Structure formats: structure tokens, C-alpha cells
Amino acid sequence: MMKTMLHTVNKSPFDNGTLQTCLKFARQGSAVLLIEDGVYAAARDTAVSKQVQAAMKSTPIFALRPDVEARGMQNRVMDGVRLVDYEGFVDLVAQHNAVQSWV
């Protein structure tokens, strides 16, 4: 069985390079979950949108809905980013062999 990893990013892509590093290491079969300020990477029409869209071709990208809503971004999430609640977060952890937190 292929080892799969859930990558979590909790920092804004506009403050540091953790998102870019994460996307470089995310392999097919893995998934990326944007949490806390990491959800800013899910916004459309930003400096990182093209990079996120390119990554979605091989790696599903999720964003934690409560964090998106807390930042007033629910109408700015780009197409293809899947929103999950806390239960969905738990499901993602259960579906993957390991979790890598990019901080």
C-alpha cells in the first residue's frame, strides 16, 4: 500500500514560504489541508493562486471551513479547494498514514 500523507499548513503564504515548501514535497496520493492563517492560500486572484491551482492537478487541497469563515473569506475561495468542517479534518487524518505539519 502506498504511504499517503496529509500536509497541514497553518501560516499565511504571504508571511512565509511554508506553503511553497509544502507543495514542493506533496506527492500524489497525499492531500493538503489549509488551517488557521493557511486558509489565505485558498483565496482566488492572489500572488499564490496559480501555484495552488497547479498543485491541485495532482494533490487535493482542502481548507478548514470554520477558519475560512472566521476570516470572512467564504466568498473568495477558489474553485477546486474543498471546504471541510472539523469532522472532515478528522476524516482526512484517518484516511492518511501520517500527518506533516508545516509551521
Buried (B, 14 or more C-beta within 10 A) or exposed (E): EEEBBBBBBBBBBEEEEBBBEBBEEBEEBBBBBBBBBBBBBBBBEBEBBEBBBEBBEEBBBBBBBBBBEEBEBEEBBBEBBBBBEEEBBEEBEEEBEEEBEBE
